[in-house]
C-alpha cells in the first residue's frame, strides 16, 4: 500500500513538472480575442453577486427598465406566459387579460404554444385573415370559432398595447393538409381524420419567418409598441416523433432559440430599445441544478419567483433592483441545492451504488492521469505544444489564452 502511494506521489510530481513546462510554452502563444469575450461560468461564479448581470442578462436588457405602471401590456403564447401575466397583474400592472378576460388571447393566452398559433391570432385580429376554424381548440378540446365580436375586441386590445410579451413554446405541431392550417394544440379525437391531419416539426426557417411576420404586423399596426420575446423552459409532455421525448424536446427548443437569436441579430438596431429578449429558459435550466417539480415539467414555485424578480429588475421601473434580484437568486439556488440533497434516497442499495461509483470514478481518474502523463511526456520529448480537448475550438482557445 505504501509503495503504491509513493508511486502515485512520484507520478504526480512528474506530471506537475511536465505541466509546468507545457504551461510555460503555452503562455508564449496567443489568439485574437476581438473587442470582447464573455466566458461560460464555472461553479463558483454562480455565487458571485454580479452573476446575473455578467453571465445571464448581459447584452439582453435595456440600460434602464422600460416598463412603468399604467403601460398597457399584452402577454400571451405558451403556458409560461401565464406566470408573467399573473405576476405583473398581482403587483399592479395593466394586463390585457384583466381588461378583457374573454378574448382568446386572454382565455387561451397560455395555450398558443407554437409560432403559427400566435401569428394566427395577430393575423386574424389585425387583418381579418382566417384559417380553418376547427383548428382552434382549448385545453379540454373545446372549439373556438371566428366570433367577429371577439375579433374586434382582440383588435382593440392589440392596437392599444404598449408592451407585448410573446412567449414561444414548442416546434412540434399538428396541421391540416387540405388547408395548410396549424392547430393550437393537438387534434381532438372527435374531429381527427388521419387522411388530412398530420404531424410535423416546424423548421428553423418557418419558425424564423413566423417571428419576423409577428414583428412586421405589430410594427405596421402598433408602431410605437415595444416587443419582448422569450422562450418557455417547460418541456414537451410527449412527442409524436419516433424518438425519445427528451431528445425531441431539446430539438424543439433549439429550433426556436436559434430562430429567435438569428432574428434578433438581424434587428440589432432595435435590440434593447424597442425589441427585447428575456432569457427565462436559460435562467430556469442553467441557473438551477434541478428546477422542476415532481412532474419534471413545471418549475418549482421558488424558481418561478426568481424568474419574476429578475424580470422586474431588468424591465420594471421602480421595482426590484438587480442587486436585490441577485440576492433572491442566490437564496433560492441555495434552497434548490438543499432540496436536492434532502430528496436523495439513503438506503443500502443506494449506498452500494454510490460506493461502486466512487470506485469506478477513482479508477477512471487514475487511468486518465496516467494517459495524460504519457501524452505530455511524448509531447515534451518531441517539443510539441500541448493540445487539450477543450482547446480545439476558437472559443475554448480564447479562454485558454485569457486564463493564462
C-alpha positions as CSV (number, residue, x, y, z in Angstrom):
1,X,0.0,0.0,0.0
2,X,2.8,2.4,1.0
3,X,4.7,1.5,-2.2
4,X,1.6,2.3,-4.3
5,X,1.2,5.7,-2.5
6,X,4.9,6.6,-3.1
7,X,4.5,5.6,-6.8
8,X,1.4,7.8,-7.1
9,X,3.1,10.8,-5.4
10,X,6.1,10.4,-7.7
11,X,3.8,10.2,-10.7
12,X,2.0,13.4,-9.6
13,X,5.3,15.2,-9.2
14,X,6.5,14.1,-12.6
15,X,3.2,15.2,-14.2
16,X,3.3,18.5,-12.4
17,X,6.8,19.2,-13.7
18,X,5.8,18.3,-17.3
19,X,2.6,20.5,-17.0
20,X,4.7,23.4,-15.7
21,X,6.9,23.2,-18.8
22,X,3.9,22.9,-21.0
23,X,2.2,25.9,-19.3
24,X,5.3,28.0,-19.9
25,X,5.3,27.1,-23.6
26,X,1.6,27.8,-23.8
27,X,1.9,31.3,-22.2
28,X,4.1,32.3,-25.1
29,X,1.2,31.7,-27.6
30,X,-1.8,33.9,-28.2
31,X,-5.1,34.1,-30.1
32,X,-7.0,37.1,-31.2
33,X,-9.9,37.8,-28.9
34,X,-11.8,40.5,-30.7
35,X,-13.3,43.5,-29.0
36,X,-14.6,41.5,-26.1
37,X,-15.1,38.0,-24.8
38,X,-17.7,36.6,-22.3
39,X,-16.8,33.4,-20.5
40,X,-19.0,30.5,-19.6
41,X,-19.5,30.4,-15.8
42,X,-17.7,28.0,-13.6
43,X,-19.4,26.6,-10.4
44,X,-18.0,29.3,-8.2
45,X,-19.3,32.0,-10.5
46,X,-22.9,31.2,-9.7
47,X,-22.3,32.6,-6.1
48,X,-20.8,36.0,-7.1
49,X,-23.1,39.0,-6.7
50,X,-22.8,40.0,-10.3
51,X,-23.7,36.6,-11.7
52,X,-27.0,37.7,-13.3
53,X,-25.5,40.8,-15.0
54,X,-22.3,39.2,-16.1
55,X,-23.3,35.7,-17.1
56,X,-27.1,35.8,-17.9
57,X,-28.6,39.2,-18.7
58,X,-25.5,40.7,-20.4
59,X,-26.5,42.0,-23.8
60,X,-30.2,41.3,-23.4
61,X,-31.6,44.1,-21.1
62,X,-32.1,47.8,-21.7
63,X,-29.8,50.3,-19.9
64,X,-32.7,51.3,-17.7
65,X,-36.0,49.4,-17.1
66,X,-38.7,50.4,-19.7
67,X,-42.0,49.1,-18.1
68,X,-43.9,51.5,-16.0
69,X,-47.2,51.2,-14.1
70,X,-50.0,52.3,-16.4
71,X,-48.5,50.9,-19.6
72,X,-50.9,48.6,-21.3
73,X,-49.3,45.1,-21.5
74,X,-50.4,42.1,-23.6
75,X,-48.8,38.8,-22.8
76,X,-49.7,35.5,-24.5
77,X,-48.2,32.5,-26.1
78,X,-47.1,29.3,-24.3
79,X,-48.1,28.3,-20.8
80,X,-45.1,30.2,-19.3
81,X,-46.8,33.5,-20.4
82,X,-49.4,32.9,-17.8
83,X,-46.8,33.1,-15.0
84,X,-45.6,36.5,-16.2
85,X,-49.2,37.7,-16.6
86,X,-50.2,36.7,-13.1
87,X,-47.1,38.2,-11.5
88,X,-47.3,41.5,-13.3
89,X,-51.1,41.8,-12.6
90,X,-50.5,40.9,-8.9
91,X,-48.0,43.8,-8.5
92,X,-50.3,46.3,-10.1
93,X,-49.5,46.4,-13.8
94,X,-52.2,46.8,-16.6
95,X,-52.6,43.4,-18.3
96,X,-55.0,42.8,-21.3
97,X,-56.1,39.6,-19.5
98,X,-57.6,41.8,-16.8
99,X,-59.1,44.4,-19.3
100,X,-60.9,41.8,-21.4
101,X,-60.6,38.2,-20.0
102,X,-62.9,36.7,-22.6
103,X,-60.9,37.3,-25.8
104,X,-59.0,34.2,-27.0
105,X,-55.5,35.6,-26.2
106,X,-56.7,36.1,-22.6
107,X,-58.7,32.9,-22.2
108,X,-56.2,30.8,-24.1
109,X,-53.2,33.0,-23.8
110,X,-51.1,30.2,-22.3
111,X,-52.3,27.6,-24.8
112,X,-51.0,29.1,-28.1
113,X,-47.7,27.2,-27.9
114,X,-46.4,27.3,-31.4
115,X,-45.4,30.3,-33.6
116,X,-48.1,29.6,-36.2
117,X,-50.8,29.8,-33.5
118,X,-49.5,33.1,-32.1
119,X,-49.1,34.5,-35.6
120,X,-52.6,33.3,-36.5
121,X,-54.2,35.4,-33.7
122,X,-52.4,38.6,-34.9
123,X,-53.3,38.0,-38.5
124,X,-57.0,37.3,-37.6
125,X,-57.4,40.2,-35.2
126,X,-55.4,42.8,-37.2
127,X,-56.0,41.9,-40.8
128,X,-59.1,39.6,-40.6
129,X,-57.2,36.7,-42.1
130,X,-59.0,33.4,-41.4
131,X,-57.8,29.8,-41.3
132,X,-60.0,26.7,-40.9
133,X,-62.0,27.4,-37.8
134,X,-61.7,23.9,-36.4
135,X,-58.0,24.3,-35.8
136,X,-58.6,26.3,-32.6
137,X,-59.2,24.2,-29.5
138,X,-58.8,24.7,-25.8
139,X,-57.3,22.6,-23.1
140,X,-60.4,20.3,-22.9
141,X,-60.6,20.1,-26.7
142,X,-63.4,22.6,-26.9
143,X,-63.7,24.5,-30.1
144,X,-63.2,28.2,-30.7
145,X,-64.7,29.8,-33.8
146,X,-64.5,33.1,-35.7
147,X,-66.6,35.2,-33.5
148,X,-66.5,38.7,-35.0
149,X,-67.2,40.4,-31.7
150,X,-64.2,38.6,-30.2
151,X,-62.0,39.6,-33.2
152,X,-62.9,43.2,-32.9
153,X,-62.3,43.2,-29.1
154,X,-58.9,41.4,-29.7
155,X,-58.1,44.0,-32.3
156,X,-58.8,46.8,-29.8
157,X,-56.6,45.1,-27.2
158,X,-53.7,44.8,-29.6
159,X,-54.0,48.3,-31.0
160,X,-54.0,49.7,-27.5
161,X,-51.0,47.6,-26.4
162,X,-47.8,49.5,-25.5
163,X,-45.7,46.4,-24.5
164,X,-46.1,43.0,-26.0
165,X,-44.7,39.9,-24.2
166,X,-44.7,36.9,-26.5
167,X,-43.7,33.6,-25.1
168,X,-42.8,30.8,-27.6
169,X,-43.1,27.2,-26.5
170,X,-42.5,24.3,-29.0
171,X,-41.9,23.3,-32.6
172,X,-44.0,20.2,-32.8
173,X,-47.4,20.8,-34.5
174,X,-50.4,19.1,-36.0
175,X,-51.7,20.6,-39.2
176,X,-54.5,20.2,-41.8
177,X,-53.0,19.0,-45.1
178,X,-56.1,20.4,-47.0
179,X,-55.9,24.0,-45.7
180,X,-52.3,24.1,-44.5
181,X,-53.5,25.5,-41.2
182,X,-51.9,24.6,-37.9
183,X,-53.7,23.5,-34.7
184,X,-53.3,25.4,-31.5
185,X,-52.7,22.1,-29.7
186,X,-53.0,18.5,-30.9
187,X,-56.1,17.3,-32.8
188,X,-59.2,16.4,-30.7
189,X,-60.3,12.8,-31.0
190,X,-63.8,13.6,-32.2
191,X,-62.5,15.6,-35.3
192,X,-59.3,13.6,-36.0
193,X,-59.1,12.5,-39.7
194,X,-55.9,10.6,-40.4
195,X,-56.2,11.3,-44.1
196,X,-55.8,15.1,-43.6
197,X,-54.5,15.7,-40.1
198,X,-50.7,15.2,-39.9
199,X,-47.9,15.8,-37.5
200,X,-44.6,17.5,-38.2
201,X,-41.8,19.5,-36.7
202,X,-41.6,23.2,-37.8
203,X,-38.4,24.0,-39.4
204,X,-35.9,26.7,-38.4
205,X,-36.8,28.7,-41.5
206,X,-40.6,28.5,-40.8
207,X,-40.1,29.5,-37.2
208,X,-38.0,32.5,-38.0
209,X,-40.4,33.6,-40.8
210,X,-43.3,33.4,-38.3
211,X,-41.4,35.5,-35.8
212,X,-40.5,38.0,-38.5
213,X,-44.1,38.3,-39.5
214,X,-45.3,38.8,-35.9
215,X,-42.8,41.6,-35.7
216,X,-43.9,43.1,-39.0
217,X,-47.6,43.0,-38.1
218,X,-47.0,44.7,-34.8
219,X,-44.8,47.4,-36.3
220,X,-47.3,48.0,-39.1
221,X,-50.4,48.3,-36.9
222,X,-48.9,49.4,-33.5
223,X,-45.7,51.1,-34.5
224,X,-45.0,52.6,-31.1
225,X,-45.3,49.4,-29.1
226,X,-42.3,47.6,-27.6
227,X,-41.9,43.8,-28.1
228,X,-40.4,41.3,-25.7
229,X,-39.8,37.8,-26.9
230,X,-39.0,34.9,-24.6
231,X,-38.9,31.1,-24.7
232,X,-40.7,28.9,-22.2
233,X,-38.5,26.4,-20.4
234,X,-41.4,24.0,-19.9
235,X,-40.7,20.8,-21.9
236,X,-42.9,18.7,-24.1
237,X,-45.3,16.5,-22.2
238,X,-44.9,13.9,-25.0
239,X,-43.6,13.7,-28.6
240,X,-45.3,12.2,-31.6
241,X,-41.9,11.6,-33.2
242,X,-40.4,8.1,-33.3
243,X,-37.6,9.2,-30.9
244,X,-37.4,9.7,-27.1
245,X,-39.2,12.8,-25.7
246,X,-36.0,14.0,-24.0
247,X,-34.2,14.3,-27.3
248,X,-37.3,15.6,-29.2
249,X,-37.7,18.4,-26.6
250,X,-34.1,19.5,-26.9
251,X,-34.6,19.7,-30.7
252,X,-37.9,21.6,-30.3
253,X,-36.4,24.2,-28.0
254,X,-33.2,24.5,-30.1
255,X,-35.1,25.3,-33.3
256,X,-37.0,28.2,-31.6
257,X,-34.0,29.5,-29.7
258,X,-31.8,29.5,-32.8
259,X,-34.6,31.2,-34.9
260,X,-35.0,33.9,-32.2
261,X,-31.3,34.5,-32.0
262,X,-30.9,35.0,-35.7
263,X,-34.0,37.2,-35.9
264,X,-32.7,39.4,-33.1
265,X,-29.2,39.6,-34.6
266,X,-30.9,40.9,-37.8
267,X,-32.7,43.6,-35.9
268,X,-29.8,44.7,-33.7
269,X,-30.7,48.4,-34.2
270,X,-33.9,47.8,-32.3
271,X,-32.4,45.5,-29.7
272,X,-32.8,46.7,-26.1
273,X,-34.7,49.8,-27.2
274,X,-38.0,48.7,-28.7
275,X,-37.2,44.9,-29.1
276,X,-36.1,42.7,-26.3
277,X,-35.3,39.1,-25.3
278,X,-35.6,37.8,-21.8
279,X,-33.7,34.6,-21.1
280,X,-36.3,32.9,-18.9
281,X,-35.4,29.4,-20.3
282,X,-31.7,30.0,-19.6
283,X,-32.4,31.2,-16.1
284,X,-34.5,28.2,-15.2
285,X,-32.4,25.5,-16.9
286,X,-28.9,26.9,-16.3
287,X,-29.4,28.8,-13.1
288,X,-30.6,25.9,-11.1
289,X,-29.4,22.3,-10.7
290,X,-32.8,20.7,-10.6
291,X,-35.6,23.4,-11.1
292,X,-38.5,21.0,-11.6
293,X,-41.4,19.8,-9.5
294,X,-42.1,16.0,-9.3
295,X,-43.6,16.0,-12.8
296,X,-40.3,17.2,-14.2
297,X,-42.1,19.7,-16.4
298,X,-43.2,22.6,-14.2
299,X,-40.6,24.7,-12.3
300,X,-40.7,24.8,-8.6
301,X,-42.6,27.8,-7.1
302,X,-39.3,29.4,-5.8
303,X,-37.8,29.1,-9.3
304,X,-40.7,31.0,-10.8
305,X,-40.3,33.6,-8.0
306,X,-36.7,34.0,-9.1
307,X,-37.6,34.4,-12.7
308,X,-40.2,37.1,-11.9
309,X,-37.8,39.0,-9.7
310,X,-35.1,39.0,-12.3
311,X,-37.7,40.2,-14.9
312,X,-38.8,43.0,-12.6
313,X,-35.2,44.1,-12.1
314,X,-34.4,44.1,-15.8
315,X,-37.6,45.7,-17.2
316,X,-39.9,47.2,-14.5
317,X,-39.1,50.7,-13.3
318,X,-39.1,51.3,-9.6
319,X,-39.5,47.7,-8.6
320,X,-36.8,45.2,-7.7
321,X,-33.2,46.2,-8.3
322,X,-30.7,43.9,-10.0
323,X,-28.8,43.6,-6.7
324,X,-32.0,42.5,-4.9
325,X,-32.8,40.1,-7.6
326,X,-29.3,38.7,-7.3
327,X,-29.9,38.1,-3.6
328,X,-33.1,36.3,-4.4
329,X,-31.4,34.1,-7.0
330,X,-28.6,33.2,-4.6
331,X,-31.0,32.4,-1.8
332,X,-33.2,30.2,-4.0
333,X,-30.3,28.5,-5.6
334,X,-29.1,27.5,-2.2
335,X,-32.6,26.3,-1.4
336,X,-32.5,24.2,-4.6
337,X,-29.2,22.6,-3.7
338,X,-30.5,21.8,-0.2
339,X,-33.8,20.4,-1.7
340,X,-31.8,18.1,-3.9
341,X,-29.8,16.7,-1.0
342,X,-33.0,16.1,1.0
343,X,-34.6,14.2,-1.8
344,X,-31.7,11.8,-2.0
345,X,-32.5,8.3,-1.1
346,X,-30.4,6.9,1.8
347,X,-30.7,3.1,1.8
348,X,-28.4,0.1,1.5
349,X,-28.9,-0.2,-2.2
350,X,-28.1,3.5,-2.9
351,X,-25.1,3.3,-0.6
352,X,-23.8,0.3,-2.5
353,X,-24.3,2.1,-5.9
354,X,-22.5,5.2,-4.6
355,X,-19.6,3.1,-3.4
356,X,-19.3,1.4,-6.8
357,X,-19.5,4.8,-8.5
358,X,-16.7,6.1,-6.3
359,X,-14.5,3.0,-7.0
360,X,-15.1,3.4,-10.8
361,X,-14.5,7.1,-10.7
362,X,-11.3,6.6,-8.8
363,X,-10.1,4.1,-11.3
364,X,-11.1,6.3,-14.2
365,X,-9.2,9.3,-12.8
366,X,-6.1,7.2,-12.3
367,X,-6.3,6.0,-15.9
368,X,-6.8,9.5,-17.3
369,X,-3.9,10.8,-15.2
370,X,-1.6,8.1,-16.5
371,X,-2.8,8.7,-20.1
372,X,-2.2,12.5,-19.7
373,X,1.2,11.9,-18.2
374,X,2.2,9.7,-21.2
375,X,0.8,12.3,-23.6
376,X,2.7,15.1,-22.0
377,X,5.9,13.1,-21.8
378,X,5.7,12.3,-25.5
379,X,5.0,15.9,-26.3
380,X,7.9,17.1,-24.2
381,X,10.2,14.6,-25.8
382,X,9.3,15.9,-29.3
383,X,8.9,19.5,-28.1
384,X,5.3,19.6,-29.2
385,X,2.8,22.2,-27.9
386,X,0.1,20.7,-25.6
387,X,-3.3,20.2,-27.2
388,X,-6.2,19.8,-24.8
389,X,-9.6,18.6,-25.9
390,X,-11.3,21.8,-24.7
391,X,-8.9,24.0,-26.7
392,X,-9.9,22.7,-30.1
393,X,-12.5,25.4,-30.8
394,X,-11.8,29.1,-31.2
395,X,-13.8,30.0,-28.1
396,X,-12.0,27.5,-26.0
397,X,-8.7,28.6,-27.3
398,X,-9.6,32.2,-26.4
399,X,-10.5,31.1,-22.9
400,X,-7.2,29.2,-22.5
401,X,-5.2,32.2,-23.6
402,X,-7.2,34.6,-21.4
403,X,-6.8,32.3,-18.4
404,X,-3.0,32.3,-19.0
